[in-house]
Amino acid sequence: MTIAELDKEDESHVATRLLECCGSSEWVTRMLAARPFRNVTNLEAIATETWWKLSPTDWLEAFSKHPKIGEKSKVSQWSAEEQSGMNSAVAETAAKLAELNRLYFDKFGWIFIVCATGKSADEMLSLLEQRLPNHSEEELRIAAAEQSKIMLLRLRRLLT
């Protein structure tokens, strides 16, 4: 999809594609209202500004659209590619990730969000271990920042 197509395509088609980039329905609604974007730089600026103006409820909605790190079911092609570092994970690392994913969800009420692109399973495990002791408010901001990175990567993929 090109910027011109993103600017002019039918709203329902663009909404579907934007939802692949960020699972917040409010973000998608606001992005549609912000068209035309005209260029990639403007699109990325609007996407980021819009993301950070959303409520924590909207962030949690976006988080809920992601599979857990290492999860094999309900994984989109993009998620599978982003989590490709899990493909070479040893069984012990995968098991530890699954265990800490459960602990993280039990503590915070949302899945562990990390921009997994380019990270090995061991790196993701280390980040999960580092973030697990955080307080909820701090962790929510960190997770939102990771989601923002994922969103921008996916917008760039959408335009290729």
Secondary structure, DSSP 8 states (H G I E B T S, - for coil): --HHHHHHS-HHHHHHHHHHH---HHHHHHHHHT----SHHHHHHHHHHHHHHS-HHHHHHHHHTS--TT--TT--HHHHHHTGGGGG--HHHHHHHHHHHHHHHHHHSS------TT--HHHHHHHHHHHTTS-HHHHHHHHHHHHHHHHHHHHHHHT-
